[in-house]
Amino acid sequence: MVRHSQRRTSKPTQEEKRLLEGLSTALSAEEVRGLLAAAVLALDTAGRTRLYGRLGKETSGILRALLEKGSTFQRMPALGASSQKIRERWTKLWADWSAAVDEAS
């Protein structure tokens, strides 16, 4: 059994990078999202526990809350964004804003 003692926040392993690149090349974004949901939902309790151990604290907390029966997150229509998602949105919005300013100049 492989143990992952370090919690990870965002840096994927080489194996994960290869898989993600292959999926991005072969499948649409919607297909990748469907595959991800199906794979996570197919995990048994032990598999989910191993997955939580490989994720960062914030990510695993959100995922755990979504998957646990009776969780308040399950009943909520929208979740708060993770810090990484906020940075991703901010970067895109800033790039869009900069492009609009450049175009107007």
C-alpha positions as CSV (number, residue, x, y, z in Angstrom):
1,M,0.0,0.0,0.0
2,V,1.3,3.5,-0.9
3,R,1.0,6.1,1.8
4,H,1.0,9.8,1.0
5,S,2.3,11.5,4.1
6,Q,2.4,15.0,2.6
7,R,-0.7,16.9,1.8
8,R,-0.7,18.4,-1.5
9,T,-2.2,21.7,-2.5
10,S,-2.0,22.1,-6.2
11,K,1.1,20.6,-7.8
12,P,0.2,17.5,-9.8
13,T,2.5,14.5,-10.1
14,Q,4.1,13.5,-13.4
15,E,1.6,10.7,-13.7
16,E,-1.3,13.1,-13.1
17,K,0.1,15.6,-15.6
18,R,0.3,12.9,-18.3
19,L,-3.2,11.7,-17.6
20,L,-4.6,15.2,-17.6
21,E,-2.8,16.1,-20.9
22,G,-4.2,12.9,-22.5
23,L,-7.7,13.6,-21.3
24,S,-7.5,17.2,-22.4
25,T,-6.3,16.1,-25.9
26,A,-8.9,13.4,-26.3
27,L,-12.0,14.6,-24.5
28,S,-14.1,17.8,-24.3
29,A,-14.1,19.8,-21.0
30,E,-17.6,18.5,-20.3
31,E,-16.5,14.9,-20.9
32,V,-13.6,15.3,-18.5
33,R,-15.9,16.8,-15.8
34,G,-18.3,13.9,-16.3
35,L,-15.5,11.4,-16.0
36,L,-14.2,13.0,-12.8
37,A,-17.6,12.9,-11.2
38,A,-18.2,9.3,-12.2
39,A,-14.7,8.3,-10.9
40,V,-15.2,10.0,-7.5
41,L,-18.7,8.6,-7.0
42,A,-17.4,5.1,-7.9
43,L,-14.9,5.2,-5.0
44,D,-15.8,3.2,-1.9
45,T,-15.1,4.6,1.6
46,A,-11.5,3.4,1.6
47,G,-10.9,4.9,-1.9
48,R,-12.4,8.3,-0.8
49,T,-10.2,8.3,2.3
50,R,-7.1,7.7,0.1
51,L,-8.2,10.5,-2.2
52,Y,-8.8,12.9,0.7
53,G,-5.2,12.2,1.9
54,R,-3.8,13.1,-1.5
55,L,-5.6,16.5,-1.7
56,G,-5.0,19.7,0.1
57,K,-6.9,20.5,3.3
58,E,-9.3,23.0,1.6
59,T,-10.0,20.8,-1.4
60,S,-10.5,17.6,0.6
61,G,-12.8,19.5,3.0
62,I,-15.0,20.7,0.1
63,L,-15.1,17.3,-1.5
64,R,-15.9,15.5,1.8
65,A,-18.7,17.9,2.5
66,L,-20.2,17.4,-1.0
67,L,-20.1,13.6,-0.7
68,E,-21.2,13.1,2.9
69,K,-24.9,12.2,3.3
70,G,-26.8,14.9,5.1
71,S,-24.1,17.4,4.6
72,T,-25.3,21.0,4.5
73,F,-23.1,21.5,1.4
74,Q,-25.2,18.8,-0.4
75,R,-28.4,20.7,0.2
76,M,-26.9,24.1,-0.8
77,P,-27.3,25.2,-4.5
78,A,-23.8,26.8,-4.6
79,L,-20.6,26.4,-2.7
80,G,-18.1,29.1,-1.8
81,A,-15.1,29.0,-4.1
82,S,-11.7,27.7,-2.9
83,S,-8.8,30.1,-2.7
84,Q,-7.3,28.6,-5.8
85,K,-10.6,29.0,-7.7
86,I,-10.8,32.7,-6.7
87,R,-7.2,33.2,-7.9
88,E,-8.1,31.5,-11.2
89,R,-11.2,33.7,-11.7
90,W,-9.2,36.8,-10.7
91,T,-6.5,36.0,-13.2
92,K,-9.0,35.5,-16.0
93,L,-11.0,38.7,-15.1
94,W,-7.7,40.7,-15.0
95,A,-6.7,39.4,-18.4
96,D,-10.1,40.2,-19.8
97,W,-10.0,43.7,-18.3
98,S,-6.5,44.3,-19.6
99,A,-7.5,43.2,-23.1
100,A,-10.5,45.5,-23.0
101,V,-8.4,48.5,-21.9
102,D,-5.8,47.7,-24.6
103,E,-8.5,47.5,-27.2
104,A,-10.0,50.8,-26.2
105,S,-6.7,52.6,-26.2
